[in-house]
Amino acid sequence: MYQFRNDYSFGAHPKVLEAILSTNLEGLPGYGGDSYCVRATRLIRELCQSPQADVQFFIGGTSTNFTAIAAFLRPWEGVICAASGHINGHEAGAVEATGHKIIPLPAGTDGKITAGMVEAALPPFEHTHTVRPRLVYISDATETGGIYTKQELEALSRCCREHDLFLFLDGARLGCALTAQGNDLTLPDLARLTDAFYIGGTKNGALMGEALVIVNPALQTDFFRIKKQRGGVLAKGWLLGAQFEALLTDGLYFQLARHANEMAQKLQQGLKKKGVSFFYESPTNQIFPIVPDRVLPELNKICAYEVWGPADLPGRTIIRFVASFATKPSDVDGLLEHFPLK
């Protein structure tokens, strides 16, 4: 069966596994105080050109998101995000469970929100009986594989600073965003334009792990304490540090992301040639074909994928294919050859 369900259906890149294995009997300090976390932190600071950034390693994206938001906000403050944003629909109310209201904005099929949308959302919350919007959450790539341009991120950053809002970027698929065709953002741009962002490993060759980069010094104080309080501190922290050191050495992280994008784009172009239409033509490793419901039983026999939702016409469904570091060209060729069209 062809595996296109998600980008975390496979374990880890061999170099990452080798890095983990090399630590096995070394005997290291716990809680991130080891040499691997220190070196990975140094690498991230260098790549981001942000020597004062605080780097915190987490196991997964949800814990990164709700811990960061809980740490950054006061009890009466809320989060602006796209209605399709991961924190709004796919984290079981984790952010709300920390006591912070999510203010969802309707985004387009690309999943992005704009500075203008944020500006327009603020006036209803000027009364002291309402929650105060204090943080804007975005993701790059978005839930539907959209990517932000430098101009868009600069406008959002400017808007946030003018209105005393923090800008937090979810980077679960950051590698695929930064290596996508049409991208003009870099890690130093993110460090310059956001208050915090993270470099996702789980969906790009790591066994697990996300690296949160807190750029704003005002948000760094006592962060480790709340991370510990929220269950985000891994005692054997070197297991995360070793993975990020391996991924970020010699450009491996970006090589894996670029490969995932290339496989997804090959599949997208091949399906277009077969007459398949798309909900949104993503430039990243996620693609969203619209298919007749009648082909789904046959597709289920040959391929693992996700149903995204109903399409604009009865009898059609949006599905999601996701490529990963482990996707082979033969997987794409095989799916295209056997893809049911009738």
Secondary structure, 3 states (H helix, E strand, C coil): CEECCCCCCCCCCHHHHHHHHHCCCCCCCCCCCCHHHHHHHHHHHHHHCCCCCEEEEECCHHHHHHHHHHHHCCCCEEEEEECCCHHHHCCCCHHHHCCCCEEEECCCCCCCCCHHHHHHHCHHHCCCCCCEEEEEEEECCCCCCCCCCHHHHHHHHHHHHHCCCEEEEECCCHHHHHCCCCCCCCHHHHHHHCCEEEEECCCCCCCCCEEEEECCHHHCCCHHHHHHHCCCCCCCCHHHHHHHHHHHCCCHHHHHHHHHHHHHHHHHHHHHHCCCEECCCCCCCEECEEEEHHHHHHHHHHEECEEEEECCCCCEEEEEEECCCCCCHHHHHHHHHHCCCC
